[in-house]
């Protein structure tokens, strides 16, 4: 037993000395940033006599099974959920979509304040999000169709009254079955969904006395 104990530190030193020269043969993943563009609603710029009103808090989306990841999801035939190898998003999909939804609502200029549910300020309204689809669907031969869908529910904080509930959804076919083309299709489809959110989320106009 004494000989084994004496050899253990030497073994650890040898392993430590060799570890610096070891290199993985696994390919590094390409990291993609999602930068969609969206259109603001036509009446997004309020008149000077009608300043933006209402404060909104946007929740972190509840994600359908398999979507709460930074992996770029592919839906194969037979309803098989897969992930593109060697590629991933810069962050997990729910967090990315929350940030983008906040940006879209801020850009609409309809609200005095828009923040995440981790923000320090109390809000009058809450926009609850559910991420139902965020994948590239392979339904046949050819490039995949990117499917983005968010269920959006706006309610007043405190009394749980629902003001509006809708699905912001878009499907767009990629130009080619290549990673860059698939990412570009994700950007276009996400931009369409964000345009729908910016157009449909608004707080009630107070009745005139």
C-alpha positions, 0 to 999 in steps of 0.5 A: 500500500505504501508504494502505491501512495508514493506513486500517486503524486508522481502520476498526477504530475506526469498527467499535468505536464502532458495536458498542455500538449493535448489538442482536441480533434473535434471541430469548433462550432460556428457561432451565429448571431441572429440580427433580424430586421422588422417593420414598425407599425405605420402609426408607431410615431405618436404625435406630440399631443399623444405621448407614448403611454404604458409600461410593459414587461416582457417575460422570458419565453416558455419554450417547447421541448427541445427549443430551450437551447443554443443549438440550431434545431432541425426537424427531420422526417418522422418528427425527429428533432435534430441539431445542426452539427458544428453550428450554434446560436450565440445564446439560448433561443428563449433569451434571444427572442425575449431581447428581440421582442423588447427591441421591437416594442421599443422601436414601435414608440408606443410605450413609455418603457419596455423591459425584461421580467428581470428589470428593476422597475414595476410595470403596468402590463406584462407580455407573456411569450411562448416559443412554440416553433424555432426550427428548420423543417425538412419536409421533403427534398430541397432546402428546409422551411424555417418555422418561427412561432411565438404565442403572445399574451398581453395582460394588466398586472395585478388583475390578470385581465387579458388585453390581447392574445395572438400568435406571431408566426412565419414560415420561410424556405431557405434559399439553399440547404447551407448553413448561412442560407438557413441562418438567413431564413431564420433572420427573415422569419424572425423579423416577420414575427417581430413585425407582428408583435410590434403591430399587435401589442398596444395598451388600451387608450384611456377613455376621454372624460 
